[in-house]
Amino acid sequence: MDEKYTALIRKSKLEYVAICLELNLSARGEDLADVEKNLRAAIELYQEDIKEHPETVVSPISPEELIEFLRETEPEWYKEPEGISEGFIFRAGSN
């Protein structure tokens, strides 16, 4: 695995969850080392599959899926800031 990928890792209530932004892959683990190992394995398997099936479309995680990932792994101690309404959607764009 020579390519570099961006991963976000969050601790949920029971485990660690990681997501690779460029490939939209996720993995779980009991600790940081375990989740990293599992995400690396998932990336390697995905790369092998892409070589076998070149018609596979590789797409990064969408903003909606990223927001869902962040909400689902939101720490218990986190409180939404006052003044931000429920259902607020972040949008990225360029001018």
N, C-alpha and C positions, 0 to 999 in steps of 0.2 A: 504494500500500500504506500506508494510514493507520493500520491497527491495529498494536499492538505485540505482539511474540511473544518468547518465551524460547528462546534457542538455546544448546546446549552444543557446544563445539568441542574436539576432541581430535586430537592428532597421532599417527597410526599409523606403522608402519614406513616406508611409502612416500608417504603423503599426509596431508592434513588431512581430517577427517570432521566434519560438523556435523549436528545434529538439532534440529528445531523441536519443542519439547515439546507445545505446544497442538495441533498438526496432525499429529504423528507423521510428519514428512517428513524426509528426509535428503539430504545433498549432499556431494560430495567436491571437493577442489581441491588444487593444488600448493602453495599458500601461503595465509595467512589471508585476504588480499584476494580470492583466487580462490574459496575455499570460501564466503565471505560472499556474493559475487556470485552464485554458483551456488545457494545456499540462497534468496536473495531471488527469483531467477528461478523456482525450484521453487514457492515460496509464491505468487507471482503467477499462475503457470499453474494451480495448485490452486484459487485463488480464482476464476479464470475458469471452470474446470470446475464448481465448485460453483454458480455463477450459471446455467450452462447446464443443470445437473442438480440442481435443488434437493432432490431426494430423497436425495442423497448424505449419509451420516451422517458428521459430523466428530467424531472422538474423539481425545483426547490420548493420548500414549504411556502404555502400561501400565507398572506397576513392573517386571514381568518383562522387558519389551522394553528398558526403560532399563538394567536390570542387564546384559542381554546386550550392549547397545551399549557400556557402560562396560568390560565384560570384553574385548570384541573389540578395543577401542582402548586397552587397558591399556598404559602405557609399559613399555618393556623393563626399565628400572631399578627398577620397582615390585616390592616383595616383600610378600606377604601377611603381616600382623602375626602374631606367634606367639600361639597360644591361640585363633585363629579357625579353625574347622574348614572344610574344603572343602565347598562346597555351602551355606554360610551364606546365608540369604536375608533381605534387609532388608524390613521391612514398615512402611508408614505407616498411621497410624490416628488417630482422635480419640476422646476419652473423653466 
